């Protein structure tokens, strides 16, 4: 029995609905023609804080009981979860302690500050993140809201797919994978609502721990080296468990394809998507998945980019 | 009696509806807070060919009788009208001859070529454009579809405001002005549907011929020097006539504000708008118009930018 199910995702949706955007599903006849299938982009770049992370963080914060909540929340995050948790905590009127790598892009640091999160910087590796976070929790009594291993976070992320499937029918859903929070929510929602839907995770080849872990059936750690700054975490152990039950496959894409996919979406669809959010479309550009004649949902996970450091400069 | 009225705009809408996108009206709570009013962005950056020009060009092409249409159409344009006319002509199965300045950005040249338009380059000034176009027309028998003086073009552009007012109530509509096609369609639609709506045109201070002409009550020509490449044409004589009857005011904005407005829209709304399309929001940044507590419609006219030549590089 997985730690996340459709009932939790439905409950999450009711809990967060007033605090998040119902994001649109956009299409492009030009991209459809190029792909040979019908593409449906679930635009979480238009979500609060600019990423799907608003869903899971808000759900996790509002699911806490009153006594626990008032001691605050804490997390380690590469950015979007940090902004989302800060915002959710502010909505509930509680403190948020944010541990983030000291190489996080300025846009994301400013976002956390803007939402009132209290930042503690750490070294840019998973061990330092976790140690620093443990110290902050010991000092404050805050509850850890893990960016992807937390079941309520996963349930919240799954609400994007509930909305996608309310709007359109698809044969296939493509989700980026990093720690696995979005992927697990997506997979549980899709398979529970329509078991015949295939769910495929897409990951940068330069951070392919989920790809390797999925094939090995156990956690394989990798040192990430990808432009997709939202996909640098290693997949979580509970996430891998869920992936093995609900995800059909994991495919990888090159750095070049990620940049090309991002640029093509900007140019053609006139929307801003961050490198991580362009990763599913990169798999279509690379023809890693057979989508000819199929209806494909793609989770455009976020739109937070540093406009002064675009990858095609 | 103006050469464009609501009946023509309604007829245009019926004529083009199957060939254009019903574009969304987007909002941003963050931008509303900064502005002190409620902003409604009519997203013509999501229109076919990436700009509102698809509306007017399609209407003008489909309004031609069969015998006239089959001799083809021609125009001089800084880009978006050229792409739009090429596309409309292709939809009707007739040739389009496009005269464009030899300094037009590559994105727009490629767009015209992609839609099958036949390009004739000219010098980057209005006199050369008009001379070259007259020669092409004499040689081919094509009908001139002027980018902004043509009444059916203006009527087509007005359909964006019909849709805007179907979706939301506003106190004020802001439109960029160049030759005046969009502005006149916008103003006639808004004032005919709801006479109490104020219509304000926004123009780059570095191409302020419409501003000067509106105040002088006669055409004043100006050599444009603005980043807003869609707003470099001088206002047309028939357009000024309509402006004097339907437009409440013209305000100007600096180049700096145009770039800041464009960047702010990208960063906050996660949508791509070209400099010309950011011009109305620049007037809000500059506080040139009192919008506190008001509901303001802004025509985001287009989203065609050269991603290799962004103005904040």
Interface residues (C-beta under 8 A of the other chain):
Chain A: X24 X45 X46 X50 X107 X263 X266 X267 X269 X270 X271 X272 X273 X303 X307 X308 X310 X312 X313
Chain B: X24 X45 X46 X50 X107 X263 X266 X267 X269 X270 X271 X272 X273 X303 X307 X308 X310 X312 X313
